[in-house]
Amino acid sequence: MTAHSDSERDSMKRLQDAAFDADDSNDSQWDGVEPLTAEQAEQWRRTHWQPSPWKVVQWQAIVSIALGLVIWGVSRDSAAIISWLYGTLAIWLPACMFAKVVVSKPELGVLVMFEMLKLLLNVVLLLMAPLLLDKVAWAYLLGAVVITVNMYWIAPIVMARYRRV
């Protein structure tokens, strides 16, 4: 059993030495690299577009309100539309708070903390629905939650297609 441990240690030592050697060779690869000019940097920004968190939040609101109007037009049930709007707000309001934090470009630890706070607020707002709403139409409320949450990944895809990135 000791021989097996010794061979594992030797193997790890060789891997560490190889990684160390690779780091040394990577340093020399940057010796002749020139910084980008302003025009090159602008071109890079155009081809490497990143959606604004505010645009994603805006898409969440637009889609949720549009679907809420459709629900109102079809069902005319006030509990359904109020539940839909509450479900949207339960996701959207914490998302606005998080977008504000993301735009300020904080450290990773701050982002993680605010993401946990956002999720906690989502859960608390959803748990408070029966207390705050006179009658809860759960299907509509949860439908709004699903649609609003899915806009986190749908909105950037749609925006990227319109930008032809």
Secondary structure, 3 states (H helix, E strand, C coil): CHHHHHHHHHHHHHHHHHHHHHHHHHHHHCCCCCCCCHHHHHHHHHHCCCCCHHHHHHHHHHHHHHHHHHHHHHHCCHHHHHHHHHHHHHHHHHHHHHHHHHHCCCCHHHHHHHHHHHHHHHHHHHHCHHHHCCCCCHHHHHHHHHHHHHHHHHHHHHHHHHHCC
